């Protein structure tokens, strides 16, 4: 089965409850089919010349590549960070039934 139209979007945030709510809103709006929230991760990064080591949460959103722009736009307006991590990774293969489910549960139209 072709997967060129599907991807996983990774988003991180400081608060797992906020991240779960964000994912729920995207699912309600059919911008992603589902989400896997990991409530505790450790993030190491350089920001404004300093190295940070902080706890965060992470979500993997399963969606269409055509919806990445809309999800990114929502993150830019709703996310508590000035520069949120939003990273789309192409789906290269997978369970055909799961891939079909992602297509069935997401919007095909892009406004």
Buried (B, 14 or more C-beta within 10 A) or exposed (E): EEBEBBBBBBBBBBEBEBBBEBBEEBBEBBBBBBBEBBBEEEBEEEEEEEEEEEEBBBBBBBBBBBBBEBBBEBBEEBBEEEEBBBEBEEBEEBEEEBBEBBBEBBBEEEE
